[in-house]
Amino acid sequence: MSDDEDEDPAVSLGSKTPVEGAPLARVSSRLTWPKEKSEIDRLEGDSVIRTPEGPRELSAVLAEIDETYFQRHQEFENHVRNVIGTGPIPTADE
């Protein structure tokens, strides 16, 4: 970087408003696949994930899923998103 270039980022990063819970992708990336639902619940069930309705414990979301085995993380994430929905995640200030 030359001395003539600005130190500021090229894109505004926004405010630092906290968001409760972890992104679903972060939780699923900590696991190896394939994986049984009961094993996911044992390993990550107490994790709190972000949802459009606010933070939820993964264990409660898993209880609403009929599937018992997930071949890939994408399959797992699709089932979870079918339960929690998609959309903007509320911040702690909302």
C-alpha positions in Angstrom: 0.0 0.0 0.0 1.5 3.4 -0.9 1.5 6.4 1.3 -0.9 8.2 -1.0 -3.8 5.7 -0.6 -6.5 6.3 1.9 -6.5 4.2 5.1 -10.3 4.1 5.2 -12.1 1.0 3.9 -13.6 1.3 0.4 -17.0 0.1 1.6 -18.8 1.4 4.7 -19.0 -1.5 7.2 -22.1 0.0 9.0 -22.7 0.3 12.7 -21.5 -2.3 15.2 -25.0 -3.3 16.4 -24.8 -6.7 18.0 -26.8 -9.6 16.7 -27.7 -12.4 19.1 -26.9 -15.9 18.1 -24.5 -17.5 15.7 -25.1 -17.8 11.9 -26.4 -21.2 10.9 -23.4 -21.7 8.6 -21.0 -21.2 11.4 -22.6 -24.0 13.5 -22.8 -26.4 10.6 -19.2 -25.8 9.7 -18.1 -27.1 13.1 -19.5 -30.5 12.2 -18.3 -33.2 9.9 -20.8 -34.8 7.5 -22.7 -37.0 7.2 -24.3 -36.7 10.6 -27.3 -38.0 12.5 -29.7 -35.5 13.9 -29.2 -36.9 17.5 -25.5 -36.4 17.1 -26.0 -32.8 16.0 -28.2 -32.3 19.0 -25.6 -33.8 21.3 -22.7 -31.7 19.9 -24.4 -28.4 19.0 -27.9 -28.5 20.5 -27.2 -25.8 23.0 -25.9 -23.5 20.3 -28.1 -20.4 19.8 -28.7 -19.6 16.1 -29.9 -16.5 14.4 -33.4 -16.6 13.0 -35.7 -13.9 11.5 -37.8 -14.3 14.7 -34.9 -13.8 17.0 -32.3 -16.2 18.5 -33.3 -19.8 19.0 -31.6 -22.8 20.5 -30.7 -25.3 17.8 -32.1 -28.2 19.9 -35.6 -26.7 19.7 -35.3 -26.3 16.0 -34.1 -29.9 15.5 -37.1 -31.1 17.4 -39.3 -29.7 14.6 -37.4 -31.6 11.9 -38.6 -35.1 10.9 -35.4 -36.0 9.1 -33.0 -38.1 11.2 -29.9 -38.2 9.0 -28.2 -35.5 6.9 -25.7 -36.4 4.2 -24.3 -32.9 3.7 -24.4 -29.6 5.5 -26.5 -28.1 2.7 -29.2 -30.7 3.4 -29.1 -29.9 7.1 -29.2 -26.1 6.6 -32.1 -26.5 4.2 -34.1 -28.4 6.8 -33.3 -25.9 9.5 -34.2 -22.9 7.2 -37.6 -24.6 6.4 -38.3 -24.4 10.2 -36.9 -21.0 11.0 -37.6 -19.2 7.7 -35.5 -16.8 5.9 -35.3 -13.0 6.0 -33.6 -10.2 7.8 -32.2 -11.0 11.2 -33.1 -8.5 14.0 -30.4 -6.8 15.8 -30.3 -6.4 19.6 -31.5 -2.8 19.3 -34.7 -3.7 17.3 
